[in-house]
Amino acid sequence: MEQLPERSVLLDRIRALKEADILTLGSLPVEIAQLWTNEVGNQAIVLIGNRRFHYLERHPEMYTWEEWLAATVLDPDEVHRNRHDSQVALFYRRLDGEHYLRVAVLMQPSKGALLHSILSYRLARVDEVIEKADRRVWKRKYEQAH
């Protein structure tokens, strides 16, 4: 697993984003990226400033949880396929007994100028994650637990 960036440094970079800025958060775990592409080198994941503004406008409480954004996508507990768009992955990381952090990511199937890109970030209730378990494509193994 890739070393996660120090949260305080990354948080400063996230909060400094302007509308058109692009911030690379790191590389997705290979075993997760390969669910969408077989191409080596297509694992970088980015946050664009306008998507940050979008999730904060819709879910202002996520400002408090921005330091966990990179960990949610780079070291998730579960990954599900979106029901409406098979190129969208839903990354979940357990927050507490009632909630997960949920990040929707547009996954790119082939190499090119486009990178895997965060679409939204919000809280999800545990029952939402359990309810969607039939769309789960990856789950952390016990020995990988954080």
Secondary structure as GFF3:
##gff-version 3
##sequence-region A 1 146
A	DSSP	alpha_helix	7	15	.	.	.	ID=ss1
A	DSSP	beta_strand	22	27	.	.	.	ID=ss2
A	DSSP	alpha_helix	30	33	.	.	.	ID=ss3
A	DSSP	beta_strand	44	48	.	.	.	ID=ss4
A	DSSP	alpha_helix	49	58	.	.	.	ID=ss5
A	DSSP	three_ten_helix	60	68	.	.	.	ID=ss6
A	DSSP	alpha_helix	69	74	.	.	.	ID=ss7
A	DSSP	beta_strand	78	81	.	.	.	ID=ss8
A	DSSP	beta_strand	88	94	.	.	.	ID=ss9
A	DSSP	beta_strand	99	106	.	.	.	ID=ss10
A	DSSP	beta_strand	116	125	.	.	.	ID=ss11
A	DSSP	alpha_helix	126	131	.	.	.	ID=ss12
A	DSSP	three_ten_helix	133	135	.	.	.	ID=ss13
A	DSSP	beta_strand	136	139	.	.	.	ID=ss14
A	DSSP	three_ten_helix	142	144	.	.	.	ID=ss15
###
